[in-house]
Amino acid sequence: MLEDTWHQLIMEQKDIYKNAKLLFALGAGHDIYLDQPQLVIKEIKELIYQEYFNKKEMRDFHI
């Protein structure tokens, strides 16, 4: 029950922001950057790409 409430609150927070994206990194703990660094890197690259190039997909973008 508590976990359901927690997930609902997280979903509501996402809806506050226009371009928010919600990801659940399964198997990761509080230190997601240590548990799943490639996911963090991918999402940062995607954010940069979308902000600076106003695109929806990564395609051939490399940093």
All heavy atoms as a GROMACS GRO file, in nm:
protein
  542
    1MET      N    1   0.082  -0.119   0.000
    1MET     CA    2   0.000   0.000   0.000
    1MET      C    3   0.086   0.125   0.000
    1MET      O    4   0.062   0.217  -0.076
    1MET     CB    5  -0.092  -0.004   0.122
    1MET     CG    6  -0.172   0.121   0.139
    1MET     SD    7  -0.342   0.083   0.104
    1MET     CE    8  -0.416   0.234   0.147
    2LEU      N    9   0.189   0.128   0.085
    2LEU     CA   10   0.276   0.245   0.092
    2LEU      C   11   0.349   0.265  -0.041
    2LEU      O   12   0.363   0.378  -0.088
    2LEU     CB   13   0.377   0.230   0.207
    2LEU     CG   14   0.474   0.346   0.226
    2LEU    CD1   15   0.398   0.475   0.256
    2LEU    CD2   16   0.572   0.315   0.337
    3GLU      N   17   0.393   0.155  -0.103
    3GLU     CA   18   0.463   0.165  -0.231
    3GLU      C   19   0.371   0.220  -0.340
    3GLU      O   20   0.414   0.301  -0.424
    3GLU     CB   21   0.518   0.030  -0.273
    3GLU     CG   22   0.608   0.039  -0.394
    3GLU     CD   23   0.681  -0.090  -0.423
    3GLU    OE1   24   0.703  -0.170  -0.330
    3GLU    OE2   25   0.715  -0.110  -0.540
    4ASP      N   26   0.245   0.180  -0.339
    4ASP     CA   27   0.149   0.233  -0.436
    4ASP      C   28   0.131   0.383  -0.419
    4ASP      O   29   0.127   0.458  -0.517
    4ASP     CB   30   0.013   0.163  -0.422
    4ASP     CG   31   0.017   0.017  -0.464
    4ASP    OD1   32   0.109  -0.019  -0.541
    4ASP    OD2   33  -0.069  -0.059  -0.419
    5THR      N   34   0.120   0.428  -0.296
    5THR     CA   35   0.107   0.571  -0.267
    5THR      C   36   0.231   0.646  -0.313
    5THR      O   37   0.222   0.753  -0.373
    5THR     CB   38   0.083   0.595  -0.117
    5THR    OG1   39  -0.034   0.524  -0.078
    5THR    CG2   40   0.066   0.742  -0.086
    6TRP      N   41   0.349   0.588  -0.285
    6TRP     CA   42   0.476   0.649  -0.325
    6TRP      C   43   0.482   0.665  -0.478
    6TRP      O   44   0.516   0.772  -0.528
    6TRP     CB   45   0.591   0.562  -0.275
    6TRP     CG   46   0.725   0.617  -0.308
    6TRP    CD1   47   0.812   0.570  -0.402
    6TRP    CD2   48   0.790   0.728  -0.247
    6TRP    NE1   49   0.926   0.646  -0.404
    6TRP    CE2   50   0.915   0.744  -0.310
    6TRP    CE3   51   0.753   0.817  -0.146
    6TRP    CZ2   52   1.004   0.844  -0.274
    6TRP    CZ3   53   0.842   0.917  -0.110
    6TRP    CH2   54   0.966   0.930  -0.174
    7HIS      N   55   0.446   0.562  -0.552
    7HIS     CA   56   0.447   0.569  -0.698
    7HIS      C   57   0.347   0.672  -0.749
    7HIS      O   58   0.376   0.744  -0.844
    7HIS     CB   59   0.419   0.432  -0.759
    7HIS     CG   60   0.539   0.343  -0.759
    7HIS    ND1   61   0.552   0.237  -0.844
    7HIS    CD2   62   0.652   0.344  -0.686
    7HIS    CE1   63   0.668   0.176  -0.822
    7HIS    NE2   64   0.729   0.240  -0.725
    8GLN      N   65   0.232   0.680  -0.686
    8GLN     CA   66   0.131   0.778  -0.727
    8GLN      C   67   0.183   0.920  -0.708
    8GLN      O   68   0.165   1.007  -0.794
    8GLN     CB   69   0.000   0.758  -0.648
    8GLN     CG   70  -0.110   0.853  -0.688
    8GLN     CD   71  -0.154   0.837  -0.832
    8GLN    OE1   72  -0.153   0.726  -0.887
    8GLN    NE2   73  -0.190   0.947  -0.895
    9LEU      N   74   0.249   0.946  -0.595
    9LEU     CA   75   0.306   1.080  -0.570
    9LEU      C   76   0.414   1.114  -0.672
    9LEU      O   77   0.422   1.228  -0.719
    9LEU     CB   78   0.362   1.087  -0.428
    9LEU     CG   79   0.260   1.086  -0.316
    9LEU    CD1   80   0.328   1.070  -0.181
    9LEU    CD2   81   0.175   1.212  -0.320
   10ILE      N   82   0.496   1.017  -0.708
   10ILE     CA   83   0.600   1.039  -0.808
   10ILE      C   84   0.536   1.072  -0.944
   10ILE      O   85   0.579   1.165  -1.012
   10ILE     CB   86   0.691   0.916  -0.821
   10ILE    CG1   87   0.775   0.900  -0.694
   10ILE    CG2   88   0.782   0.926  -0.943
   10ILE    CD1   89   0.850   0.769  -0.685
   11MET      N   90   0.433   1.001  -0.980
   11MET     CA   91   0.364   1.026  -1.107
   11MET      C   92   0.302   1.165  -1.108
   11MET      O   93   0.306   1.236  -1.209
   11MET     CB   94   0.255   0.920  -1.131
   11MET     CG   95   0.305   0.778  -1.129
   11MET     SD   96   0.368   0.720  -1.284
   11MET     CE   97   0.221   0.681  -1.369
   12GLU      N   98   0.246   1.208  -0.997
   12GLU     CA   99   0.187   1.341  -0.988
   12GLU      C  100   0.294   1.450  -0.999
   12GLU      O  101   0.269   1.554  -1.061
   12GLU     CB  102   0.109   1.356  -0.858
   12GLU     CG  103  -0.019   1.276  -0.856
   12GLU     CD  104  -0.090   1.278  -0.722
   12GLU    OE1  105  -0.052   1.358  -0.634
   12GLU    OE2  106  -0.185   1.199  -0.705
   13GLN      N  107   0.410   1.427  -0.943
   13GLN     CA  108   0.519   1.524  -0.954
   13GLN      C  109   0.562   1.540  -1.100
   13GLN      O  110   0.591   1.650  -1.145
   13GLN     CB  111   0.639   1.483  -0.870
   13GLN     CG  112   0.619   1.507  -0.723
   13GLN     CD  113   0.741   1.467  -0.642
   13GLN    OE1  114   0.832   1.402  -0.691
   13GLN    NE2  115   0.742   1.509  -0.517
   14LYS      N  116   0.568   1.430  -1.173
   14LYS     CA  117   0.604   1.436  -1.314
   14LYS      C  118   0.508   1.524  -1.392
   14LYS      O  119   0.549   1.599  -1.480
   14LYS     CB  120   0.607   1.296  -1.374
   14LYS     CG  121   0.639   1.295  -1.523
   14LYS     CD  122   0.606   1.164  -1.590
   14LYS     CE  123   0.461   1.137  -1.604
   14LYS     NZ  124   0.390   1.204  -1.710
   15ASP      N  125   0.382   1.520  -1.356
   15ASP     CA  126   0.281   1.596  -1.429
   15ASP      C  127   0.290   1.747  -1.405
   15ASP      O  128   0.229   1.825  -1.478
   15ASP     CB  129   0.141   1.546  -1.392
   15ASP     CG  130   0.116   1.404  -1.440
   15ASP    OD1  131   0.185   1.361  -1.535
   15ASP    OD2  132   0.029   1.336  -1.383
   16ILE      N  133   0.366   1.788  -1.306
   16ILE     CA  134   0.382   1.931  -1.276
   16ILE      C  135   0.461   2.000  -1.388
   16ILE      O  136   0.435   2.115  -1.421
   16ILE     CB  137   0.453   1.951  -1.140
   16ILE    CG1  138   0.363   1.903  -1.028
   16ILE    CG2  139   0.494   2.096  -1.120
   16ILE    CD1  140   0.430   1.901  -0.892
   17TYR      N  141   0.555   1.929  -1.447
   17TYR     CA  142   0.645   1.987  -1.546
   17TYR      C  143   0.606   1.946  -1.687
   17TYR      O  144   0.578   1.828  -1.713
   17TYR     CB  145   0.789   1.946  -1.516
   17TYR     CG  146   0.832   1.989  -1.379
   17TYR    CD1  147   0.829   1.900  -1.272
   17TYR    CD2  148   0.870   2.120  -1.354
   17TYR    CE1  149   0.865   1.939  -1.144
   17TYR    CE2  150   0.906   2.160  -1.227
   17TYR     CZ  151   0.904   2.070  -1.122
   17TYR     OH  152   0.938   2.109  -0.997
   18LYS      N  153   0.607   2.040  -1.777
   18LYS     CA  154   0.562   2.019  -1.915
   18LYS      C  155   0.639   1.908  -1.987
   18LYS      O  156   0.580   1.822  -2.049
   18LYS     CB  157   0.574   2.150  -1.992
   18LYS     CG  158   0.532   2.143  -2.135
   18LYS     CD  159   0.549   2.275  -2.203
   18LYS     CE  160   0.521   2.263  -2.352
   18LYS     NZ  161   0.550   2.387  -2.422
   19ASN      N  162   0.770   1.911  -1.982
   19ASN     CA  163   0.851   1.816  -2.057
   19ASN      C  164   0.917   1.711  -1.968
   19ASN      O  165   1.022   1.657  -2.003
   19ASN     CB  166   0.959   1.891  -2.137
   19ASN     CG  167   0.900   1.979  -2.243
   19ASN    OD1  168   0.802   1.941  -2.307
   19ASN    ND2  169   0.955   2.096  -2.262
   20ALA      N  170   0.855   1.681  -1.857
   20ALA     CA  171   0.914   1.585  -1.763
   20ALA      C  172   0.911   1.444  -1.821
   20ALA      O  173   0.824   1.409  -1.900
   20ALA     CB  174   0.839   1.589  -1.631
   21LYS      N  175   1.008   1.366  -1.779
   21LYS     CA  176   1.015   1.226  -1.819
   21LYS      C  177   1.040   1.144  -1.693
   21LYS      O  178   1.127   1.176  -1.614
   21LYS     CB  179   1.130   1.208  -1.918
   21LYS     CG  180   1.145   1.067  -1.970
   21LYS     CD  181   1.256   1.063  -2.073
   21LYS     CE  182   1.272   0.925  -2.130
   21LYS     NZ  183   1.381   0.924  -2.232
   22LEU      N  184   0.963   1.042  -1.675
   22LEU     CA  185   0.975   0.958  -1.556
   22LEU      C  186   1.028   0.821  -1.596
   22LEU      O  187   0.974   0.756  -1.685
   22LEU     CB  188   0.839   0.942  -1.488
   22LEU     CG  189   0.832   0.850  -1.368
   22LEU    CD1  190   0.921   0.903  -1.255
   22LEU    CD2  191   0.688   0.836  -1.321
   23LEU      N  192   1.137   0.780  -1.532
   23LEU     CA  193   1.196   0.650  -1.556
   23LEU      C  194   1.210   0.577  -1.423
   23LEU      O  195   1.246   0.638  -1.323
   23LEU     CB  196   1.336   0.662  -1.617
   23LEU     CG  197   1.347   0.724  -1.753
   23LEU    CD1  198   1.494   0.744  -1.789
   23LEU    CD2  199   1.281   0.636  -1.856
   24PHE      N  200   1.184   0.450  -1.425
   24PHE     CA  201   1.211   0.366  -1.309
   24PHE      C  202   1.328   0.275  -1.348
   24PHE      O  203   1.317   0.194  -1.439
   24PHE     CB  204   1.090   0.281  -1.271
   24PHE     CG  205   0.977   0.361  -1.212
   24PHE    CD1  206   0.870   0.400  -1.289
   24PHE    CD2  207   0.981   0.398  -1.079
   24PHE    CE1  208   0.767   0.475  -1.235
   24PHE    CE2  209   0.879   0.473  -1.024
   24PHE     CZ  210   0.772   0.512  -1.102
   25ALA      N  211   1.441   0.294  -1.283
   25ALA     CA  212   1.561   0.214  -1.311
   25ALA      C  213   1.556   0.089  -1.225
   25ALA      O  214   1.601   0.088  -1.110
   25ALA     CB  215   1.686   0.297  -1.283
   26LEU      N  216   1.498  -0.014  -1.280
   26LEU     CA  217   1.483  -0.139  -1.206
   26LEU      C  218   1.618  -0.195  -1.168
   26LEU      O  219   1.711  -0.197  -1.247
   26LEU     CB  220   1.404  -0.239  -1.289
   26LEU     CG  221   1.265  -0.193  -1.333
   26LEU    CD1  222   1.200  -0.299  -1.421
   26LEU    CD2  223   1.178  -0.164  -1.213
   27GLY      N  224   1.632  -0.238  -1.046
   27GLY     CA  225   1.756  -0.296  -0.998
   27GLY      C  226   1.855  -0.193  -0.945
   27GLY      O  227   1.960  -0.230  -0.896
   28ALA      N  228   1.821  -0.066  -0.955
   28ALA     CA  229   1.910   0.038  -0.905
   28ALA      C  230   1.863   0.085  -0.768
   28ALA      O  231   1.744   0.086  -0.740
   28ALA     CB  232   1.914   0.156  -1.001
   29GLY      N  233   1.958   0.124  -0.687
   29GLY     CA  234   1.926   0.178  -0.556
   29GLY      C  235   1.929   0.331  -0.561
   29GLY      O  236   1.905   0.391  -0.666
   30HIS      N  237   1.964   0.392  -0.449
   30HIS     CA  238   1.970   0.537  -0.442
   30HIS      C  239   2.084   0.594  -0.524
   30HIS      O  240   2.079   0.708  -0.567
   30HIS     CB  241   1.983   0.584  -0.297
   30HIS     CG  242   1.858   0.564  -0.218
   30HIS    ND1  243   1.750   0.646  -0.231
   30HIS    CD2  244   1.824   0.470  -0.128
   30HIS    CE1  245   1.654   0.605  -0.151
   30HIS    NE2  246   1.696   0.496  -0.086
   31ASP      N  247   2.188   0.516  -0.548
   31ASP     CA  248   2.303   0.562  -0.624
   31ASP      C  249   2.294   0.512  -0.768
   31ASP      O  250   2.377   0.434  -0.816
   31ASP     CB  251   2.433   0.512  -0.560
   31ASP     CG  252   2.453   0.566  -0.420
   31ASP    OD1  253   2.419   0.684  -0.397
   31ASP    OD2  254   2.503   0.491  -0.334
   32ILE      N  255   2.193   0.560  -0.840
   32ILE     CA  256   2.169   0.513  -0.976
   32ILE      C  257   2.290   0.536  -1.066
   32ILE      O  258   2.319   0.458  -1.155
   32ILE     CB  259   2.042   0.577  -1.036
   32ILE    CG1  260   2.009   0.512  -1.170
   32ILE    CG2  261   2.055   0.726  -1.046
   32ILE    CD1  262   1.879   0.555  -1.230
   33TYR      N  263   2.365   0.644  -1.041
   33TYR     CA  264   2.483   0.672  -1.122
   33TYR      C  265   2.591   0.565  -1.105
   33TYR      O  266   2.674   0.547  -1.193
   33TYR     CB  267   2.539   0.810  -1.089
   33TYR     CG  268   2.580   0.826  -0.944
   33TYR    CD1  269   2.710   0.801  -0.905
   33TYR    CD2  270   2.487   0.864  -0.848
   33TYR    CE1  271   2.748   0.813  -0.772
   33TYR    CE2  272   2.524   0.877  -0.716
   33TYR     CZ  273   2.655   0.852  -0.678
   33TYR     OH  274   2.692   0.864  -0.547
   34LEU      N  275   2.589   0.493  -0.994
   34LEU     CA  276   2.681   0.382  -0.975
   34LEU      C  277   2.622   0.250  -1.022
   34LEU      O  278   2.691   0.165  -1.078
   34LEU     CB  279   2.718   0.368  -0.826
   34LEU     CG  280   2.795   0.484  -0.764
   34LEU    CD1  281   2.812   0.461  -0.614
   34LEU    CD2  282   2.930   0.501  -0.831
   35ASP      N  283   2.491   0.232  -0.999
   35ASP     CA  284   2.424   0.107  -1.033
   35ASP      C  285   2.398   0.092  -1.182
   35ASP      O  286   2.406  -0.019  -1.235
   35ASP     CB  287   2.292   0.095  -0.957
   35ASP     CG  288   2.310   0.089  -0.807
   35ASP    OD1  289   2.419   0.047  -0.762
   35ASP    OD2  290   2.217   0.128  -0.734
   36GLN      N  291   2.363   0.203  -1.248
   36GLN     CA  292   2.331   0.198  -1.391
   36GLN      C  293   2.386   0.323  -1.461
   36GLN      O  294   2.310   0.406  -1.513
   36GLN     CB  295   2.181   0.186  -1.412
   36GLN     CG  296   2.126   0.055  -1.362
   36GLN     CD  297   1.983   0.031  -1.404
   36GLN    OE1  298   1.930   0.098  -1.492
   36GLN    NE2  299   1.919  -0.064  -1.340
   37PRO      N  300   2.518   0.338  -1.464
   37PRO     CA  301   2.577   0.459  -1.522
   37PRO      C  302   2.540   0.481  -1.669
   37PRO      O  303   2.523   0.595  -1.712
   37PRO     CB  304   2.727   0.439  -1.504
   37PRO     CG  305   2.746   0.293  -1.485
   37PRO     CD  306   2.620   0.244  -1.419
   38GLN      N  307   2.527   0.374  -1.746
   38GLN     CA  308   2.494   0.391  -1.888
   38GLN      C  309   2.356   0.451  -1.907
   38GLN      O  310   2.334   0.530  -2.000
   38GLN     CB  311   2.507   0.258  -1.962
   38GLN     CG  312   2.649   0.209  -1.975
   38GLN     CD  313   2.741   0.312  -2.040
   38GLN    OE1  314   2.705   0.377  -2.137
   38GLN    NE2  315   2.860   0.327  -1.985
   39LEU      N  316   2.262   0.418  -1.821
   39LEU     CA  317   2.129   0.477  -1.829
   39LEU      C  318   2.136   0.626  -1.800
   39LEU      O  319   2.075   0.707  -1.870
   39LEU     CB  320   2.034   0.408  -1.730
   39LEU     CG  321   1.892   0.467  -1.723
   39LEU    CD1  322   1.822   0.456  -1.857
   39LEU    CD2  323   1.813   0.398  -1.614
   40VAL      N  324   2.211   0.663  -1.698
   40VAL     CA  325   2.226   0.805  -1.662
   40VAL      C  326   2.290   0.882  -1.778
   40VAL      O  327   2.242   0.988  -1.818
   40VAL     CB  328   2.308   0.821  -1.533
   40VAL    CG1  329   2.335   0.967  -1.503
   40VAL    CG2  330   2.237   0.754  -1.416
   41ILE      N  331   2.396   0.827  -1.834
   41ILE     CA  332   2.465   0.892  -1.946
   41ILE      C  333   2.372   0.907  -2.066
   41ILE      O  334   2.365   1.013  -2.128
   41ILE     CB  335   2.592   0.813  -1.984
   41ILE    CG1  336   2.696   0.824  -1.872
   41ILE    CG2  337   2.649   0.860  -2.117
   41ILE    CD1  338   2.810   0.726  -1.883
   42LYS      N  339   2.299   0.802  -2.097
   42LYS     CA  340   2.206   0.805  -2.211
   42LYS      C  341   2.100   0.914  -2.193
   42LYS      O  342   2.071   0.990  -2.284
   42LYS     CB  343   2.138   0.669  -2.227
   42LYS     CG  344   2.033   0.664  -2.335
   42LYS     CD  345   1.956   0.533  -2.330
   42LYS     CE  346   1.829   0.537  -2.407
   42LYS     NZ  347   1.723   0.618  -2.347
   43GLU      N  348   2.045   0.923  -2.073
   43GLU     CA  349   1.939   1.021  -2.048
   43GLU      C  350   1.993   1.165  -2.049
   43GLU      O  351   1.926   1.256  -2.096
   43GLU     CB  352   1.868   0.991  -1.916
   43GLU     CG  353   1.785   0.863  -1.921
   43GLU     CD  354   1.679   0.864  -2.029
   43GLU    OE1  355   1.614   0.969  -2.052
   43GLU    OE2  356   1.662   0.760  -2.094
   44ILE      N  357   2.113   1.185  -1.999
   44ILE     CA  358   2.174   1.318  -2.004
   44ILE      C  359   2.200   1.359  -2.148
   44ILE      O  360   2.169   1.472  -2.189
   44ILE     CB  361   2.304   1.323  -1.920
   44ILE    CG1  362   2.270   1.313  -1.772
   44ILE    CG2  363   2.382   1.452  -1.950
   44ILE    CD1  364   2.390   1.294  -1.682
   45LYS      N  365   2.253   1.268  -2.228
   45LYS     CA  366   2.277   1.296  -2.370
   45LYS      C  367   2.146   1.330  -2.442
   45LYS      O  368   2.141   1.422  -2.522
   45LYS     CB  369   2.344   1.178  -2.439
   45LYS     CG  370   2.490   1.163  -2.407
   45LYS     CD  371   2.546   1.044  -2.485
   45LYS     CE  372   2.694   1.029  -2.466
   45LYS     NZ  373   2.748   0.916  -2.545
   46GLU      N  374   2.043   1.253  -2.412
   46GLU     CA  375   1.913   1.278  -2.476
   46GLU      C  376   1.858   1.414  -2.437
   46GLU      O  377   1.805   1.487  -2.521
   46GLU     CB  378   1.815   1.167  -2.438
   46GLU     CG  379   1.687   1.173  -2.516
   46GLU     CD  380   1.598   1.053  -2.490
   46GLU    OE1  381   1.646   0.939  -2.505
   46GLU    OE2  382   1.482   1.075  -2.454
   47LEU      N  383   1.872   1.451  -2.312
   47LEU     CA  384   1.825   1.582  -2.266
   47LEU      C  385   1.900   1.694  -2.338
   47LEU      O  386   1.839   1.790  -2.387
   47LEU     CB  387   1.845   1.595  -2.115
   47LEU     CG  388   1.809   1.729  -2.053
   47LEU    CD1  389   1.661   1.758  -2.068
   47LEU    CD2  390   1.850   1.732  -1.908
   48ILE      N  391   2.032   1.682  -2.347
   48ILE     CA  392   2.112   1.782  -2.417
   48ILE      C  393   2.071   1.791  -2.563
   48ILE      O  394   2.050   1.900  -2.618
   48ILE     CB  395   2.263   1.750  -2.405
   48ILE    CG1  396   2.308   1.768  -2.260
   48ILE    CG2  397   2.345   1.839  -2.498
   48ILE    CD1  398   2.446   1.713  -2.230
   49TYR      N  399   2.057   1.676  -2.625
   49TYR     CA  400   2.018   1.671  -2.766
   49TYR      C  401   1.883   1.739  -2.788
   49TYR      O  402   1.868   1.821  -2.879
   49TYR     CB  403   2.013   1.526  -2.811
   49TYR     CG  404   1.990   1.508  -2.960
   49TYR    CD1  405   2.095   1.514  -3.049
   49TYR    CD2  406   1.862   1.485  -3.009
   49TYR    CE1  407   2.074   1.498  -3.185
   49TYR    CE2  408   1.840   1.468  -3.144
   49TYR     CZ  409   1.946   1.476  -3.232
   49TYR     OH  410   1.924   1.460  -3.365
   50GLN      N  411   1.787   1.708  -2.706
   50GLN     CA  412   1.654   1.767  -2.722
   50GLN      C  413   1.656   1.917  -2.698
   50GLN      O  414   1.589   1.993  -2.768
   50GLN     CB  415   1.555   1.700  -2.627
   50GLN     CG  416   1.518   1.561  -2.669
   50GLN     CD  417   1.424   1.493  -2.571
   50GLN    OE1  418   1.370   1.556  -2.482
   50GLN    NE2  419   1.408   1.364  -2.587
   51GLU      N  420   1.730   1.961  -2.599
   51GLU     CA  421   1.734   2.104  -2.567
   51GLU      C  422   1.803   2.185  -2.676
   51GLU      O  423   1.755   2.290  -2.714
   51GLU     CB  424   1.805   2.127  -2.434
   51GLU     CG  425   1.720   2.092  -2.314
   51GLU     CD  426   1.596   2.180  -2.303
   51GLU    OE1  427   1.608   2.304  -2.317
   51GLU    OE2  428   1.488   2.125  -2.280
   52TYR      N  429   1.916   2.138  -2.725
   52TYR     CA  430   1.994   2.215  -2.820
   52TYR      C  431   1.958   2.193  -2.965
   52TYR      O  432   1.978   2.279  -3.048
   52TYR     CB  433   2.144   2.191  -2.798
   52TYR     CG  434   2.191   2.255  -2.671
   52TYR    CD1  435   2.211   2.180  -2.556
   52TYR    CD2  436   2.213   2.392  -2.665
   52TYR    CE1  437   2.252   2.240  -2.438
   52TYR    CE2  438   2.253   2.453  -2.548
   52TYR     CZ  439   2.273   2.376  -2.435
   52TYR     OH  440   2.312   2.436  -2.318
   53PHE      N  441   1.903   2.078  -2.996
   53PHE     CA  442   1.870   2.050  -3.134
   53PHE      C  443   1.721   2.031  -3.155
   53PHE      O  444   1.676   2.008  -3.266
   53PHE     CB  445   1.946   1.925  -3.182
   53PHE     CG  446   2.095   1.944  -3.174
   53PHE    CD1  447   2.168   1.882  -3.074
   53PHE    CD2  448   2.161   2.025  -3.263
   53PHE    CE1  449   2.304   1.900  -3.065
   53PHE    CE2  450   2.297   2.044  -3.255
   53PHE     CZ  451   2.369   1.982  -3.155
   54ASN      N  452   1.644   2.041  -3.046
   54ASN     CA  453   1.497   2.036  -3.053
   54ASN      C  454   1.447   1.913  -3.129
   54ASN      O  455   1.361   1.922  -3.215
   54ASN     CB  456   1.443   2.164  -3.115
   54ASN     CG  457   1.299   2.188  -3.076
   54ASN    OD1  458   1.249   2.133  -2.978
   54ASN    ND2  459   1.231   2.270  -3.152
   55LYS      N  460   1.504   1.796  -3.094
   55LYS     CA  461   1.467   1.671  -3.158
   55LYS      C  462   1.406   1.576  -3.056
   55LYS      O  463   1.424   1.591  -2.938
   55LYS     CB  464   1.589   1.603  -3.221
   55LYS     CG  465   1.659   1.685  -3.326
   55LYS     CD  466   1.583   1.682  -3.454
   55LYS     CE  467   1.658   1.760  -3.561
   55LYS     NZ  468   1.589   1.771  -3.683
   56LYS      N  469   1.338   1.475  -3.105
   56LYS     CA  470   1.277   1.375  -3.017
   56LYS      C  471   1.362   1.248  -3.007
   56LYS      O  472   1.343   1.168  -2.919
   56LYS     CB  473   1.139   1.337  -3.069
   56LYS     CG  474   1.041   1.451  -3.064
   56LYS     CD  475   0.997   1.477  -2.923
   56LYS     CE  476   0.891   1.585  -2.923
   56LYS     NZ  477   0.856   1.630  -2.793
   57GLU      N  478   1.454   1.225  -3.100
   57GLU     CA  479   1.532   1.101  -3.102
   57GLU      C  480   1.681   1.133  -3.099
   57GLU      O  481   1.725   1.239  -3.141
   57GLU     CB  482   1.500   1.022  -3.229
   57GLU     CG  483   1.355   0.980  -3.237
   57GLU     CD  484   1.325   0.910  -3.366
   57GLU    OE1  485   1.418   0.863  -3.434
   57GLU    OE2  486   1.206   0.902  -3.401
   58MET      N  487   1.761   1.038  -3.056
   58MET     CA  488   1.904   1.058  -3.046
   58MET      C  489   1.974   1.052  -3.182
   58MET      O  490   2.064   1.127  -3.207
   58MET     CB  491   1.967   0.952  -2.953
   58MET     CG  492   1.943   0.980  -2.808
   58MET     SD  493   2.025   1.127  -2.751
   58MET     CE  494   2.194   1.080  -2.765
   59ARG      N  495   1.938   0.961  -3.265
   59ARG     CA  496   2.001   0.937  -3.396
   59ARG      C  497   2.152   0.929  -3.383
   59ARG      O  498   2.204   0.846  -3.313
   59ARG     CB  499   1.954   1.040  -3.497
   59ARG     CG  500   1.804   1.027  -3.521
   59ARG     CD  501   1.757   1.102  -3.639
   59ARG     NE  502   1.612   1.090  -3.644
   59ARG     CZ  503   1.534   1.178  -3.698
   59ARG    NH1  504   1.583   1.285  -3.754
   59ARG    NH2  505   1.404   1.159  -3.698
   60ASP      N  506   2.228   1.017  -3.452
   60ASP     CA  507   2.374   1.007  -3.453
   60ASP      C  508   2.440   1.112  -3.365
   60ASP      O  509   2.545   1.166  -3.400
   60ASP     CB  510   2.426   1.022  -3.598
   60ASP     CG  511   2.381   0.907  -3.685
   60ASP    OD1  512   2.380   0.793  -3.634
   60ASP    OD2  513   2.348   0.931  -3.802
   61PHE      N  514   2.383   1.139  -3.252
   61PHE     CA  515   2.437   1.240  -3.161
   61PHE      C  516   2.540   1.178  -3.069
   61PHE      O  517   2.514   1.079  -3.004
   61PHE     CB  518   2.323   1.300  -3.078
   61PHE     CG  519   2.367   1.405  -2.983
   61PHE    CD1  520   2.417   1.525  -3.028
   61PHE    CD2  521   2.356   1.384  -2.847
   61PHE    CE1  522   2.456   1.623  -2.938
   61PHE    CE2  523   2.394   1.480  -2.756
   61PHE     CZ  524   2.444   1.601  -2.802
   62HIS      N  525   2.659   1.234  -3.066
   62HIS     CA  526   2.767   1.185  -2.979
   62HIS      C  527   2.832   1.303  -2.909
   62HIS      O  528   2.857   1.405  -2.969
   62HIS     CB  529   2.872   1.108  -3.058
   62HIS     CG  530   2.818   0.990  -3.130
   62HIS    ND1  531   2.785   0.873  -3.067
   62HIS    CD2  532   2.784   0.972  -3.260
   62HIS    CE1  533   2.737   0.787  -3.155
   62HIS    NE2  534   2.735   0.845  -3.272
   63ILE      N  535   2.863   1.285  -2.782
   63ILE     CA  536   2.936   1.387  -2.706
   63ILE      C  537   3.077   1.338  -2.689
   63ILE      O  538   3.104   1.228  -2.653
   63ILE     CB  539   2.871   1.413  -2.569
   63ILE    CG1  540   2.735   1.474  -2.588
   63ILE    CG2  541   2.958   1.503  -2.484
   63ILE    CD1  542   2.660   1.501  -2.460
   0.00000   0.00000   0.00000
